[in-house]
Amino acid sequence: MSTPVGPARLRLRADAEFGILDHDFLDDTASRRVPARVVPNGDGAEFMITFYQPPGFSDQFFDEQIALVDTELSTLKSLLELQE
């Protein structure tokens, strides 16, 4: 994958029992962790993801990435609700 600081790899660290779905972005100069959790809520669940703006990411680029994730999660939510 490409980032503003060059190519990077994505590693997922998941543990279904504890609701962990962390994303690690690794490049030649740094690694960035994006923690995510799935928490039971009644008959469903809540998905929480935390973003920290890495050094080298402009405000504009970071905001664009957040907006992209918002769109992807909204689409996923709609698809999952169709299955109910």
N, C-alpha and C positions, 0 to 999 in steps of 0.2 A: 504494500500500500504506500501511497505517497503522502507526505506531510510537508508543511512549510520548511522544515529543517532537513528534508530528504526522505529517502525510503525508510520504511519501518515494517516490523513484523507484528502481528497480533497473536497474543496467546490468551486463551480463555482458561480460567481456573474456576471450575464448577464443583459444587457439592450440593446435590439435590436435598439431602437430609437436612441441611442447615440453610437452604435457600440462598446459597452463594453463587453468583455468576459474575466474577470479577474479570475485567478486561485489562490486559497488560499490553501496552504499546512499546515496542523495543526498537531502538535504532542504534547507530554507532556511537552516539554521544550520551544517550540518556534512556531511561525507561520511565513510563508514565502509567500509573495505575488508575483505572476507573472502577471504583467499587460499585457493585450492584447487588441488591437483595430482593428476594421474593418472600413476602410475609403473609401468612394466612389471614383472611378477614372474612369471617362467616363462611358462606358457601363459595367464596372466591378468594382472591389474593390481591395484594398490592405489590407493585414493582417500583423499587426506588433505585435511582442511579445518581451518583454524585460526580460532578465534573469540576476539576480544578484547571484553571487556565495555565498551560505550560509556558515557560519562558520561550520566546521566539514565535509565539502565536499572537498575531495582531488581534485587537479587540474585534475587528470586523470578521476575520477568519473564525475566531472562536464562536462568535455569535451565529455565524452561518452554520457551523457544525452543530450547535445546540438546536437550531431551528430544524436542521435535517433530522436529528434524532427525534425531536418532537413529532415531526411528520411521520417518521417510520413507526413510532410507538402508537400514534393515533390510528394509523392504518392497521397495525396488528390488533389493537383493541377492537376495532370495527369487525375485523375478520373473526376474531374469537367470539364476539357477541352474536354473530350470525349462526354459530354452531350451537348456541344454547337452545 
